[in-house]
């Protein structure tokens, strides 16, 4: 018994775990570790047996009490099999794998689905990349996808012409056959796809040559989609019924299109708002001026006031991106910055110095306020620095 791990450690639970919590943990571990799901992992069966043994003990009140008091040694004479614990394990495993569509792995033959019942086709995914302005304004796009379509020759039956099909003699039309296999719990009956009819439940005597009896063929399909105004990078559109065609007359799946949007050299987008930076000249900032601002709809004229400072943000209401399924739009925010002139000649520098000399402290309100605060904070240190 010394080689066995602690049962609570095996299941990853504390000693105060409740019965309902214990069952939930076991269901998760059983789903992850069942050896049928890991045919290439030789350790999976041992791991599955270990967690099942731990659950069988801890889910039984008497055995858990004995284990808590004496450990593995307390179970040596009590045995591990039988009792309510094993029955509970079987019920849990059957509910798990029956729900996963694994047929009657644990004797749930009544849960097998009719192989000839209509089934919906698989959903498909693709991705396209569009320009920034196309995302803002919307556009029509043609995309190509590989999808399964109902065979036009046999109309999905898989049979050539009017050739009849017959019920599979091995599975009697069920699509699955029962087999018995040895497991950690003994011999258990399960089911698998019928090898004679490949799980279809019927035999096609003369298969359709175009689809080779599958009833569907893979084609390259061109699909037109309308990309709405305001779609954003990372969004997903859906095209209903454009996935794989259904089986046995079932509905088609859907096509999901992931949208990637290229960046723009001038605009940035945040939600439905547009942001950009605009340079203005020193003179425009001082005197004010009418400037031209680019928007996603074209150029807009805007008058900036005199004394405009670097970093001032202008708001153009309703010049952002349209909101889906609504008539209103976001705004555009324009941050202006003053471009300081460079490469001045001698005359320009003299004129600028003359202009500067004509100014008073009141012309620099922020600068005057800054030095006033500086004096209040540092007092004589500021005066000392001037000297």
ZASE-808699 format. One line per 4 residues: number of its first residue (from 1); their letters; for each residue z, x, y of C-alpha. Coordinates in nm, 2 decimals, m for minus. Example, Ala and Ser with C-alpha at 12.3 -4.5 7.8 and 13.67 -1.06 7.14 Angstrom:
# residues 2
1	AS	0.78/1.23/m0.45 | 0.71/1.37/m0.11 $
This chain:
# residues 387
1	XXXX	0.00/0.00/0.00 | 0.05/0.30/0.23 | m0.33/0.33/0.28 | m0.36/m0.03/0.42 $
5	XXXX	m0.38/m0.08/0.79 | m0.14/m0.32/0.96 | m0.29/m0.67/0.94 | m0.22/m0.74/1.31 $
9	XXXX	m0.39/m0.42/1.40 | m0.69/m0.51/1.18 | m0.74/m0.84/1.37 | m0.65/m0.69/1.71 $
13	XXXX	m0.37/m0.94/1.78 | 0.00/m0.92/1.87 | 0.28/m1.03/1.64 | 0.34/m1.34/1.85 $
17	XXXX	m0.02/m1.47/1.80 | m0.03/m1.85/1.74 | m0.22/m2.01/1.45 | m0.49/m2.14/1.68 $
21	XXXX	m0.54/m1.80/1.85 | m0.55/m1.64/1.51 | m0.82/m1.87/1.39 | m1.03/m1.81/1.70 $
25	XXXX	m1.01/m1.43/1.66 | m1.10/m1.45/1.29 | m1.40/m1.67/1.37 | m1.53/m1.42/1.62 $
29	XXXX	m1.48/m1.12/1.39 | m1.63/m1.30/1.09 | m1.94/m1.38/1.29 | m1.97/m1.02/1.40 $
33	XXXX	m1.89/m0.84/1.07 | m2.04/m1.06/0.80 | m2.23/m0.82/0.56 | m2.53/m1.05/0.54 $
37	XXXX	m2.59/m0.98/0.91 | m2.57/m0.60/0.86 | m2.77/m0.53/0.54 | m2.82/m0.16/0.64 $
41	XXXX	m2.45/m0.09/0.70 | m2.26/m0.01/0.38 | m1.93/m0.03/0.56 | m1.98/m0.39/0.68 $
45	XXXX	m1.87/m0.55/0.35 | m1.55/m0.35/0.34 | m1.47/m0.43/0.71 | m1.54/m0.80/0.64 $
49	XXXX	m1.31/m0.80/0.34 | m1.04/m0.63/0.54 | m1.03/m0.88/0.83 | m1.06/m1.17/0.58 $
53	XXXX	m0.76/m1.04/0.38 | m0.56/m1.00/0.70 | m0.64/m1.35/0.81 | m0.57/m1.50/0.47 $
57	XXXX	m0.22/m1.35/0.48 | m0.13/m1.42/0.85 | m0.27/m1.78/0.84 | m0.03/m1.86/0.55 $
61	XXXX	0.32/m1.93/0.70 | 0.50/m1.81/0.38 | 0.30/m1.50/0.34 | 0.32/m1.41/0.71 $
65	XXXX	0.69/m1.45/0.70 | 0.71/m1.22/0.40 | 0.47/m0.97/0.56 | 0.66/m0.96/0.89 $
69	XXXX	0.99/m0.89/0.70 | 0.87/m0.64/0.44 | 0.52/m0.54/0.53 | 0.26/m0.48/0.26 $
73	XXXX	0.53/m0.42/0.00 | 0.65/m0.78/0.03 | 0.31/m0.91/m0.09 | 0.28/m0.70/m0.40 $
77	XXXX	0.42/m0.97/m0.63 | 0.29/m1.26/m0.43 | m0.08/m1.20/m0.48 | m0.36/m1.24/m0.23 $
81	XXXX	m0.58/m1.51/m0.36 | m0.57/m1.89/m0.38 | m0.36/m2.12/m0.17 | m0.44/m2.29/0.16 $
85	XXXX	m0.54/m1.96/0.32 | m0.85/m1.91/0.11 | m0.95/m2.27/0.16 | m0.92/m2.23/0.53 $
89	XXXX	m1.13/m1.91/0.52 | m1.41/m2.09/0.33 | m1.41/m2.38/0.58 | m1.43/m2.14/0.88 $
93	XXXX	m1.71/m1.94/0.73 | m1.91/m2.24/0.64 | m1.87/m2.39/0.99 | m1.98/m2.06/1.14 $
97	XXXX	m2.29/m1.99/0.94 | m2.39/m2.34/0.90 | m2.39/m2.37/1.28 | m2.60/m2.05/1.31 $
101	XXXX	m2.88/m2.21/1.11 | m2.81/m1.98/0.80 | m2.86/m2.28/0.57 | m2.60/m2.35/0.30 $
105	XXXX	m2.48/m1.99/0.27 | m2.14/m2.12/0.17 | m2.24/m2.43/m0.02 | m2.35/m2.64/0.27 $
109	XXXX	m2.67/m2.76/0.12 | m2.65/m3.09/0.30 | m2.70/m2.91/0.63 | m3.04/m2.77/0.54 $
113	XXXX	m3.30/m2.89/0.79 | m3.63/m3.05/0.70 | m3.88/m2.77/0.71 | m4.16/m3.01/0.81 $
117	XXXX	m3.97/m3.16/1.10 | m4.11/m3.11/1.45 | m3.98/m2.79/1.61 | m4.00/m2.69/1.97 $
121	XXXX	m4.21/m2.37/2.05 | m4.04/m2.06/2.17 | m3.98/m2.00/2.54 | m4.17/m1.70/2.69 $
125	XXXX	m4.10/m1.47/2.98 | m4.32/m1.26/3.21 | m4.29/m1.09/3.55 | m4.51/m1.06/3.85 $
129	XXXX	m4.49/m0.85/4.17 | m4.59/m1.00/4.51 | m4.59/m0.87/4.87 | m4.30/m0.94/5.11 $
133	XXXX	m4.52/m1.17/5.33 | m4.65/m1.36/5.02 | m4.29/m1.43/4.93 | m4.22/m1.56/5.28 $
137	XXXX	m4.53/m1.77/5.31 | m4.59/m1.88/4.94 | m4.91/m1.84/4.75 | m5.11/m1.95/4.45 $
141	XXXX	m5.13/m1.70/4.17 | m5.31/m1.67/3.83 | m5.12/m1.50/3.56 | m5.22/m1.41/3.20 $
145	XXXX	m4.98/m1.46/2.91 | m5.00/m1.42/2.54 | m4.89/m1.75/2.38 | m4.92/m1.94/2.05 $
149	XXXX	m5.14/m2.25/2.07 | m5.21/m2.52/1.81 | m5.51/m2.41/1.60 | m5.81/m2.61/1.72 $
153	XXXX	m5.98/m2.60/1.37 | m5.69/m2.75/1.17 | m5.50/m2.92/1.45 | m5.18/m2.75/1.34 $
157	XXXX	m5.19/m2.86/0.97 | m5.28/m2.51/0.84 | m5.53/m2.66/0.59 | m5.90/m2.61/0.60 $
161	XXXX	m6.10/m2.93/0.67 | m5.94/m3.23/0.50 | m5.78/m3.03/0.22 | m5.45/m3.18/0.11 $
165	XXXX	m5.12/m3.01/0.07 | m4.87/m3.06/m0.21 | m4.50/m3.04/m0.22 | m4.37/m2.71/m0.34 $
169	XXXX	m4.26/m2.74/m0.70 | m3.99/m2.47/m0.67 | m3.80/m2.62/m0.38 | m3.91/m2.98/m0.40 $
173	XXXX	m4.01/m2.98/m0.04 | m3.67/m2.86/0.09 | m3.81/m2.52/0.20 | m3.50/m2.35/0.05 $
177	XXXX	m3.37/m2.27/m0.29 | m3.01/m2.22/m0.40 | m2.90/m1.88/m0.53 | m2.56/m1.75/m0.65 $
181	XXXX	m2.43/m1.42/m0.53 | m2.12/m1.21/m0.58 | m1.90/m1.18/m0.27 | m1.55/m1.05/m0.19 $
185	XXXX	m1.44/m1.40/m0.28 | m1.61/m1.43/m0.61 | m1.94/m1.61/m0.69 | m2.06/m1.82/m0.40 $
189	XXXX	m2.37/m2.05/m0.40 | m2.59/m2.00/m0.10 | m2.95/m2.08/0.00 | m3.25/m1.89/0.11 $
193	XXXX	m3.61/m1.96/0.21 | m3.82/m2.05/m0.08 | m4.03/m1.75/m0.17 | m4.31/m1.97/m0.32 $
197	XXXX	m4.38/m2.17/0.00 | m4.23/m1.92/0.25 | m3.98/m2.19/0.36 | m4.24/m2.45/0.45 $
201	XXXX	m4.16/m2.69/0.17 | m4.53/m2.75/0.09 | m4.82/m2.55/m0.06 | m5.15/m2.53/0.13 $
205	XXXX	m5.43/m2.51/m0.13 | m5.71/m2.42/0.11 | m5.57/m2.24/0.42 | m5.75/m2.27/0.75 $
209	XXXX	m5.96/m1.96/0.80 | m5.89/m1.94/1.17 | m5.51/m1.95/1.16 | m5.47/m1.84/0.80 $
213	XXXX	m5.26/m2.14/0.73 | m5.01/m2.09/1.01 | m5.12/m2.39/1.21 | m5.11/m2.18/1.53 $
217	XXXX	m5.31/m1.89/1.68 | m5.22/m1.64/1.95 | m5.44/m1.66/2.26 | m5.45/m1.50/2.61 $
221	XXXX	m5.39/m1.79/2.85 | m5.46/m1.79/3.22 | m5.21/m2.00/3.40 | m5.22/m2.10/3.77 $
225	XXXX	m4.88/m2.12/3.94 | m4.78/m2.21/4.30 | m4.52/m1.97/4.44 | m4.32/m2.16/4.70 $
229	XXXX	m4.24/m2.04/5.05 | m3.92/m1.85/5.07 | m3.89/m1.72/4.71 | m3.68/m1.41/4.69 $
233	XXXX	m3.68/m1.09/4.49 | m3.51/m1.15/4.15 | m3.57/m1.53/4.14 | m3.72/m1.69/3.83 $
237	XXXX	m3.97/m1.97/3.82 | m4.04/m2.20/3.53 | m4.37/m2.34/3.40 | m4.28/m2.64/3.18 $
241	XXXX	m4.47/m2.65/2.85 | m4.64/m2.32/2.90 | m4.45/m2.14/2.63 | m4.55/m2.12/2.26 $
245	XXXX	m4.69/m2.45/2.11 | m4.45/m2.64/1.90 | m4.46/m2.65/1.52 | m4.53/m2.97/1.32 $
249	XXXX	m4.61/m3.16/1.63 | m4.30/m3.04/1.82 | m4.31/m2.99/2.20 | m4.41/m2.66/2.36 $
253	XXXX	m4.16/m2.42/2.50 | m4.14/m2.31/2.86 | m4.27/m2.01/3.05 | m4.02/m1.82/3.28 $
257	XXXX	m4.17/m1.60/3.55 | m3.95/m1.33/3.70 | m4.04/m1.26/4.06 | m4.04/m0.90/4.20 $
261	XXXX	m4.10/m0.86/4.58 | m4.22/m0.54/4.74 | m4.03/m0.41/5.04 | m4.18/m0.43/5.39 $
265	XXXX	m4.21/m0.14/5.63 | m4.07/m0.33/5.92 | m3.87/m0.63/5.80 | m3.56/m0.66/5.59 $
269	XXXX	m3.44/m0.99/5.44 | m3.09/m1.12/5.39 | m3.09/m1.46/5.24 | m3.32/m1.66/5.46 $
273	XXXX	m3.28/m1.44/5.77 | m3.52/m1.17/5.87 | m3.39/m0.84/6.04 | m3.59/m0.57/6.22 $
277	XXXX	m3.54/m0.30/6.48 | m3.74/m0.27/6.81 | m3.76/0.03/7.04 | m3.76/m0.03/7.42 $
281	XXXX	m3.81/0.22/7.70 | m3.54/0.34/7.94 | m3.70/0.15/8.22 | m3.73/m0.17/8.02 $
285	XXXX	m3.36/m0.14/7.93 | m3.26/m0.09/8.30 | m3.49/m0.34/8.47 | m3.54/m0.59/8.19 $
289	XXXX	m3.89/m0.68/8.07 | m4.10/m0.91/7.85 | m4.14/m0.75/7.52 | m4.35/m0.84/7.21 $
293	XXXX	m4.15/m0.90/6.88 | m4.33/m0.92/6.55 | m4.23/m1.21/6.32 | m4.35/m1.33/5.98 $
297	XXXX	m4.55/m1.59/6.17 | m4.71/m1.34/6.42 | m4.61/m1.19/6.75 | m4.36/m1.36/6.98 $
301	XXXX	m4.29/m1.28/7.35 | m3.93/m1.24/7.45 | m3.77/m1.15/7.78 | m3.49/m0.90/7.77 $
305	XXXX	m3.24/m0.90/8.06 | m3.18/m0.60/8.28 | m2.91/m0.36/8.17 | m2.99/m0.42/7.79 $
309	XXXX	m2.79/m0.17/7.59 | m2.88/0.01/7.26 | m2.77/m0.20/6.97 | m2.81/m0.54/7.14 $
313	XXXX	m2.91/m0.80/6.88 | m3.15/m1.07/6.98 | m3.16/m1.40/6.78 | m3.49/m1.59/6.73 $
317	XXXX	m3.39/m1.93/6.59 | m3.60/m2.07/6.31 | m3.81/m1.76/6.28 | m3.68/m1.66/5.94 $
321	XXXX	m3.78/m1.77/5.59 | m3.82/m2.14/5.49 | m3.54/m2.27/5.26 | m3.67/m2.41/4.93 $
325	XXXX	m3.70/m2.79/4.92 | m3.60/m2.81/5.29 | m3.78/m2.82/5.62 | m3.55/m2.58/5.81 $
329	XXXX	m3.57/m2.20/5.82 | m3.35/m1.91/5.87 | m3.34/m1.70/6.18 | m3.47/m1.36/6.28 $
333	XXXX	m3.24/m1.10/6.42 | m3.38/m0.82/6.63 | m3.18/m0.51/6.72 | m3.31/m0.32/7.02 $
337	XXXX	m3.25/0.05/7.08 | m3.33/0.25/7.39 | m3.56/0.54/7.33 | m3.46/0.83/7.55 $
341	XXXX	m3.77/1.00/7.70 | m3.84/1.36/7.59 | m4.06/1.64/7.72 | m4.02/1.56/8.09 $
345	XXXX	m4.19/1.79/8.34 | m4.02/1.94/8.65 | m4.11/1.67/8.89 | m3.99/1.40/8.65 $
349	XXXX	m3.66/1.57/8.60 | m3.61/1.60/8.98 | m3.69/1.24/9.02 | m3.44/1.15/8.75 $
353	XXXX	m3.17/1.36/8.89 | m3.23/1.21/9.24 | m3.21/0.87/9.08 | m2.89/0.96/8.90 $
357	XXXX	m2.73/1.09/9.22 | m2.80/0.75/9.39 | m2.59/0.57/9.13 | m2.23/0.47/9.17 $
361	XXXX	m1.95/0.44/8.91 | m1.99/0.06/8.92 | m2.34/0.11/8.77 | m2.18/0.25/8.46 $
365	XXXX	m1.92/m0.02/8.38 | m1.86/0.09/8.02 | m1.84/0.46/8.12 | m1.59/0.38/8.40 $
369	XXXX	m1.38/0.17/8.16 | m1.38/0.45/7.90 | m1.24/0.71/8.13 | m0.99/0.48/8.27 $
373	XXXX	m0.85/0.42/7.92 | m0.87/0.79/7.85 | m0.65/0.86/8.16 | m0.40/0.60/8.06 $
377	XXXX	m0.37/0.74/7.71 | m0.37/1.11/7.78 | m0.25/1.12/8.14 | m0.25/1.47/8.29 $
381	XXXX	m0.42/1.62/7.98 | m0.74/1.46/8.11 | m0.70/1.61/8.45 | m0.63/1.94/8.30 $
385	XXX	m0.95/1.92/8.10 | m1.15/1.85/8.41 | m1.01/2.17/8.58 $
